Amino acid sequence: MPVHDIASTALTRRALFRHSALLAGGAALASLPFGRQLLAHDVAENWPNVAAMANRYVSERKLANLLLTFGWRQEDHAHTVGGGNLSLAKPGAVDENSLYRIYSMSKPITGMATMILIDEGKLGLDQPVAEILPAFRDMRVLVDPAGDLQDTVPADRPITIRQLLTHTAGLGYQIISKGPLQAAYNEQGLVGGRVSRMPIPGFPVVTPAPGLAAWADRLAELPLMYQPATKWSYSCSIDLLGRVIEVVSGMEFEAFLKKRIFDPCGMTSTWMQVPASEAHRLTDNIGVLGGNVFPLDPAANSIYLDAPEVPAGGGGLVSSPKDYDRFLRMLLGYGRIDGKFVMSEEAVRVGVSDLIPATVDLTGSWLEGEGHGAGGRSKGATFGWGGAAGTLASVDFDLNLRSCLWTQYMPSEAYPIRDEFIAAMDADLAAMRAKKKKAA
């Protein structure tokens, strides 16, 4: 089945990193000493501006749904504000069990799966990838990242697991690369997340590589954009880690995720392919163009009802608010949930820390002044990432807070939802502080 990718319009600096505001919002939320008690009540009543923002987008039919979740410490369930329907076309309310395309929110899951193998001694954080995938032994590097594929020089150093985890291996990306390299990614079917069964005007029809092993082999034949461990550049490196996990574990990638993360975390609604029996829970993904909305990937005919040709660890998963909150809860418990260890405390601490190699110059990059861990942004006590269809997720270890934003539209920069969310939260917090001061 052809894959049509409009993510290149969504994955700009603003779309990728505006989720930092969500992390900052978590800090603001917990700054009130009575914040946790408020979450035990009807959250919408206590956060009227946040609720109004969510309700406005839904009532004006700009979106089918907008749902926010907040959870403290090891509380069993996150609390919600907002809502809406699975589709603009028909009723059916969203809730914590609704299914969303999480796209790049898949990356922290793949990153933590990698950390499990590192913790068990089956991988080394600074191990050369060529020791696992020999095709990556003698890589070439483009002289000009957008230039002729034959104009290359040898790589100065090997690609390592650390570099793959942090987008510093020098690899390209179908949604980031330019010129001949991007054309080669399309020709070789080096795709990440899927978008729609329907043709999308202005975007090439790309036939995916026939499986993850072939995907990795084809990737190894193409030059790098940059010398390894010299530059941060958003890449397909987390997808490549899926193949590394397969080889090292001896299991198919998604089977490893299920056995080592999904099952022990109690994540019963996270897949690369939505089972037919669960399709009724899937949201529509809508496109936004010139202020007009249209069905981009209707649930009833979603490409996520098909098995993926390439199981993409960087952008291929569908999940539910309840499931992803359990993943965040496990991280917030330093690997422990419901009295069981899914991964070690040390593996979590290392995975959420800044792992960018010291040789990388971040000047002028998207991550200047920031850090990056195992598949997600790392800054201070926070770790998280966002998805191309508007979803966001983070944990704050100092505040013991886990938070997510759930919706489905592309490109995610079509609406200023993330900025508006922070402004609404600030307004509600100011009102709460004023009320508390008046009552004192």
BELGI-V77811 format. One record per backbone hydrogen bond with DSSP energy under -0.5 kcal/mol. CO is the residue of the C=O (numbers start at 1). NH is the residue of the N-H. Records with the same first field share a line. If there is no record, write none. Layout:
CO=NH / NH
This chain:
3=5 / 206
4=6 / 196
6=9
7=10 / 11
10=12
12=16
13=17
14=18
17=20
18=21
19=22 / 23
20=24
21=25
22=26
23=27
24=28
25=29
26=30
27=31
28=31
29=32
32=35
34=38
35=39
37=40
38=41
41=43
42=45 / 46
43=47
47=51
48=52
49=53
50=54
51=55
52=56
53=57
54=58
55=59
56=60
57=62 / 63
58=61
64=85
66=83
67=406
68=81
69=404
70=79
71=402
72=75
79=70
81=68
83=66
84=94
86=284
90=87
92=86
95=98
96=322
98=321
99=283
100=102 / 319
102=105
103=106
104=107
105=109
106=110
107=111
108=112
109=113
110=114
111=115
112=116
113=117
114=118
115=119
116=120
117=122 / 123
118=121
124=127
125=162
127=161
128=131
129=132 / 133
132=134
133=136
134=137
137=139
139=155
140=224
141=153
144=147
146=180
148=151
150=152
151=143
153=141
159=129
160=164
161=165
162=166
163=167 / 168 / 169
164=167
165=375
167=233
168=229
170=225 / 226
172=236
173=176 / 177
178=181 / 182
179=183
180=184
181=185
182=186
183=187
184=188
185=190
186=189
189=191 / 209
196=4
199=201
200=203
204=206
206=3 / 208
209=211
211=215
212=216
213=217
214=218
215=219
216=220
217=221
218=221
219=222
224=142
227=230
230=361
231=233
236=240
237=241
238=242
239=242 / 243
240=243 / 244
241=245
242=246
243=247
244=248
245=249
246=250 / 251
252=256
253=257
254=258
255=259
256=260
257=261 / 262
258=263
261=265
262=266 / 267
263=266
266=268
271=318
275=278
276=279
278=281
279=282
281=99
284=286
285=296 / 297
286=410
287=294
289=292
292=289
294=287 / 296
297=285
298=301
299=302
302=305
303=306
304=274
310=312
311=313
312=315 / 316
317=102 / 103
318=271
319=100
320=324
321=325
322=326
323=327
324=328
325=329
326=330
327=331
328=332
329=333
330=335 / 336
331=334
333=336
335=342 / 343
337=340
340=337 / 342
344=348
345=349
346=350
347=351
348=352
350=353
351=374
353=355
357=360
360=362
361=232
362=365
365=368
367=370
371=378
372=355
373=375
376=373
377=384
378=371
379=382
381=397
382=379
383=395
384=377
385=393
387=390
388=412
389=409
391=387
392=405
393=385
394=403
395=383 / 397
396=400 / 401
400=73
401=396
402=71
403=394
404=69
405=392
406=67
408=286
410=288
411=414
412=415
415=417
416=420
417=421
418=422
419=423
420=424
421=425
422=426
423=427
424=428
425=429
426=430
427=431
428=432
429=433
430=434
431=435
432=436
433=437
434=438
435=439
436=440
